[in-house]
Amino acid sequence: MVTAQERPAPLAIAKITNLEDKFLYDTAGMYDAEIRFLEALQLTLPHIQNNQLKSLFETHIRETQQQIKNLEQVFSAIGQQPTRVNCDVAAGAVSDGQKEMLLSAETPSLLELTIAGEQAKVEHLEVISYRCLIQVAEQMGQNQVVELLRQNLQQEEQTVQKLEQCSPQLLQEALSTSRSARR
């Protein structure tokens, strides 16, 4: 688990005046997002009973740890120290997911459907974020950076697919639980 002591200091950018500043700012935001999402994955895992979903989360925790390392290599490749910019979107996604988990906690099948749905939202956010970072890195001619970001993008896209594959089963289980609760 990532601890507060392991978190780098936030990035202080007063103004974005060129493509490199924008890339640095956006990368620092993505770095913050990945760290937040890793913490949320680790906190969510013990609440998952479905074997397929649990396995998916265990794998994605390892992938997210590697994605954070890849982002640290991105910082190194552009001559910067790993730094964070508060990613309000990530903080909001984590907060919304936690709220909905609390509201559905008494019904395991609804909880797992909630977890899968909230994680899918996060994955889609990460996919579009990595695509944008890759576009800028390509324009900057940062081939090593592009490769590192593409590795992260590929893992995020695979996670979306896996979540979409297990969602129908989770939905059926939640539907079955809801029908029997109404009787």
C-alpha positions in Angstrom: 0.0 0.0 0.0 1.2 3.5 -0.8 1.7 5.6 2.4 1.7 9.3 2.8 5.5 9.3 3.4 6.0 7.8 -0.1 4.1 10.5 -1.8 6.2 13.0 -3.7 5.7 16.7 -3.1 3.1 18.4 -5.3 4.3 20.2 -8.5 4.3 24.0 -8.4 3.5 25.3 -11.8 2.5 29.0 -11.9 1.8 29.0 -15.6 1.7 26.7 -18.6 3.5 28.5 -21.4 4.6 25.7 -23.7 3.9 22.1 -24.7 6.5 20.8 -22.3 4.9 22.6 -19.4 1.5 21.2 -20.4 3.0 17.7 -20.7 4.7 17.9 -17.3 1.5 19.2 -15.6 -0.7 16.5 -17.2 1.8 13.8 -16.4 2.0 15.0 -12.7 -1.8 14.9 -12.7 -1.9 11.3 -14.0 0.8 10.3 -11.5 -1.4 11.6 -8.7 -4.4 9.8 -10.2 -2.6 6.5 -10.5 -1.5 6.7 -6.8 -5.0 7.5 -5.7 -6.5 4.7 -7.8 -3.9 2.2 -6.4 -4.9 3.1 -2.9 -8.6 2.7 -3.8 -8.0 -0.7 -5.4 -6.1 -1.9 -2.4 -8.9 -0.7 0.0 -11.7 -2.2 -2.3 -10.1 -5.7 -2.8 -11.2 -7.1 0.6 -14.8 -6.4 -0.1 -14.9 -8.5 -3.3 -16.2 -12.1 -3.1 -16.6 -12.8 -6.8 -13.6 -14.8 -7.9 -13.4 -13.3 -11.4 -13.7 -9.8 -10.1 -11.2 -10.4 -7.3 -8.7 -11.9 -9.7 -9.1 -8.9 -12.0 -8.5 -6.5 -9.1 -5.4 -8.4 -7.9 -3.9 -8.3 -11.4 -4.8 -4.6 -11.8 -3.2 -3.7 -8.5 0.1 -5.1 -9.8 -0.4 -3.4 -13.2 -1.1 -0.1 -11.5 2.1 -0.4 -9.4 4.0 -0.9 -12.7 2.1 2.0 -14.3 3.3 4.3 -11.5 6.9 3.1 -12.1 6.4 3.8 -15.8 5.3 7.3 -15.0 8.4 7.7 -12.8 10.5 6.7 -15.8 8.6 9.2 -17.9 9.6 12.0 -15.5 13.2 10.8 -15.6 13.2 10.7 -19.4 12.1 14.4 -19.5 14.6 15.4 -16.9 12.2 15.9 -14.0 11.6 14.4 -10.6 8.3 12.5 -10.1 5.9 15.0 -8.8 2.1 15.2 -8.3 -0.5 17.7 -9.3 -3.8 17.2 -7.4 -6.1 15.5 -9.8 -9.6 16.6 -8.8 -11.2 14.2 -11.3 -9.4 11.2 -9.7 -10.2 12.4 -6.2 -13.9 12.8 -7.2 -14.1 9.4 -8.8 -12.6 7.7 -5.7 -15.0 9.7 -3.4 -18.1 8.8 -5.5 -17.1 5.2 -5.6 -16.7 5.1 -1.9 -20.1 6.7 -1.3 -21.8 4.2 -3.6 -20.0 1.3 -2.0 -21.2 2.4 1.4 -24.8 2.7 0.1 -24.8 -0.8 -1.4 -22.6 -2.5 1.3 -25.5 -4.5 2.8 -26.1 -6.4 -0.4 -23.0 -8.2 -1.7 -24.2 -8.7 -5.3 -25.0 -5.0 -5.5 -21.8 -4.0 -3.9 -19.8 -6.0 -6.5 -21.8 -4.5 -9.3 -21.1 -1.1 -7.9 -17.4 -1.9 -7.6 -17.2 -3.1 -11.2 -19.1 -0.1 -12.5 -17.1 2.5 -10.6 -13.8 0.8 -11.7 -15.0 0.9 -15.3 -15.5 4.7 -15.0 -12.0 5.0 -13.6 -10.5 2.9 -16.4 -12.2 5.0 -19.1 -10.8 8.1 -17.5 -7.4 6.6 -17.6 -7.7 5.5 -21.2 -8.5 8.9 -22.5 -5.8 10.5 -20.2 -3.1 8.2 -21.6 -4.2 8.8 -25.2 -3.9 12.5 -24.7 -0.5 12.2 -23.0 0.7 10.0 -25.9 -0.4 12.5 -28.5 1.6 15.3 -26.8 4.6 13.1 -26.3 4.6 12.1 -29.9 4.5 15.8 -30.9 7.5 16.4 -28.6 9.4 13.5 -30.2 9.7 11.6 -26.9 9.7 8.1 -28.3 10.8 6.4 -25.0 8.0 8.3 -23.2 5.5 7.2 -25.8 6.4 3.6 -25.4 6.0 3.8 -21.6 2.7 5.5 -21.9 1.5 3.0 -24.5 2.3 0.2 -22.0 0.0 1.8 -19.5 -2.7 2.5 -22.1 -2.7 -1.1 -23.2 -3.2 -2.4 -19.6 -6.0 0.1 -19.0 -7.8 -0.9 -22.2 -7.5 -4.6 -21.3 -8.9 -3.9 -17.8 -11.9 -2.2 -19.4 -12.5 -5.2 -21.6 -12.2 -7.6 -18.7 -14.7 -5.5 -16.6 -17.1 -5.4 -19.5 -16.9 -9.2 -19.8 -17.7 -9.9 -16.1 -20.4 -7.1 -15.8 -23.3 -9.2 -17.3 -22.7 -11.9 -14.7 -22.5 -9.4 -11.9 -25.7 -7.7 -13.2 -27.6 -11.0 -13.3 -26.5 -11.8 -9.7 -27.7 -8.3 -8.5 -30.9 -8.7 -10.5 -31.5 -12.1 -8.9 -30.9 -10.7 -5.4 -33.1 -7.7 -6.0 -36.0 -10.0 -7.3 -35.8 -12.3 -4.3 -35.6 -9.3 -1.9 -38.9 -8.0 -3.3 -40.8 -11.2 -2.6 
